[in-house]
Amino acid sequence: MSKQKSPETDETSGESTSTGDTEPESALANARRQLERAAAYVDVEDGVIERLKHPTKLQQVSVPLRRDDGSLEVFTGYRAQHDDVRGPYKGGIRYHPDVSAEECIGLSMWMTWKCAVMDLPFGGGKGGITVDPKTLSDEERERLTRRLAEELRDVVGPKQDVPAPDMGTGPKEMAWFMDAYSMQEGETMPGVVTGKPPVIGGSYGREEAPGRSVAIITREAIDYYGWDIEDTTVAVQGFGSVGANAARLLDEWGASIVAVSDVDGAIYDPDGLDTQDVEGHDERPGMVSGYDAPETLSNAELLELDVDVVIPAAVGNVITADNVDDIDADLLVEGANGPTTFAADTILEERGVPVVPDILANAGGVTVSYFEWLQDINRRQWSLDRVHEELEEEMLKAWAAVQREVDEQDLSWRDAAYVVALSRIGKAKETRGLWP
Ligand code: GLU
């Protein structure tokens, strides 16, 4: 599908740029429309809803970089801080050519809801640099990241705003960011970012966490609709960190993963792929579409497969008004951030196709980030088993809270997740009051 961009994300993604179709759907516009829609179902003061349409703060910085050839280039970086009524701002930093102020604001709003749905003591933030990381050497990425940490030093911190990996960034960038920040502060401060390598205060299981939560939520949804996981067919768009981890777990639990993809296309086996044998995009780029499978498809065809579940786990804005009529699946679980546009979402709801939203499904990433932050504060590392157990518990709690709203108010999964998030945020705002 030519309109789609590379699904090579280290973390949950979420493009904000228009896909070129008739809907100009930025992450911010999408987030605001979702908020307005869900506000009707929740008992929160109008003024609070209005307040939540805007970020608390947007930091824009210039990030100069000495290139390997000796030349100097200046990049633009951002940090959007949406809301911190429930705790420090929390959310990723992405390196991508489409990063903009607007995109960061929209994505930071989704982080506020995501943290509230999970009942984590965090608000929402998101940042990034407008750069194609593929054009940078490792050394350039390190210098750029260290300088970004310095430029954002005043607005981030373990109690203020805690960045994490996102598209185009991963544990390495988090290590450089933490080191640069700590050097300047004069003490080792692992809690300034999450998603670090475990050897410097990162949490075991953090990298796999978004994919693991997508699998857990998909399993719960399958159960909710009374299907048998052994008879469930699943297509996963994007076989990077989120998609590969989700697909492999669901495969292990008995589902049949019939199609997976990377940026160059999809592989399809109606009898189910061996997801352990297919190398993930992050493990070896090009090996997904290069795998010897019975059939190959385009990324667009993957989304249109007649399967039980489609998991878009690559980039944002892939299910739009243009292709929604061709979606044949009975259930969508959002692995990426913002894969379904507002218009497509409305049409799917009219057709009775449930969409389990990103802010619940991929929230395992930020949940294990929270575990990492706790481990950093306590200077005590958890075992992988403990991370898995506690993640499972948190995901099931959040699932139950959202399911209650679905059942009691007859809402879509997205509206229900928003209701859970907004009522928690609204209560916190009302209780704290407005200052002065
Ligand atoms: N970037 C991830 C997300 O979109 C995780 C953010 C975090 O761990 O703070 O959920």
Residues whose N, C-alpha, C, O or C-beta is under 5 A from the ligand:
A	BS01	LIG	E11 T12 K90 G91 G92 V162 A164 P165 D166 N362 G365 V366 S369
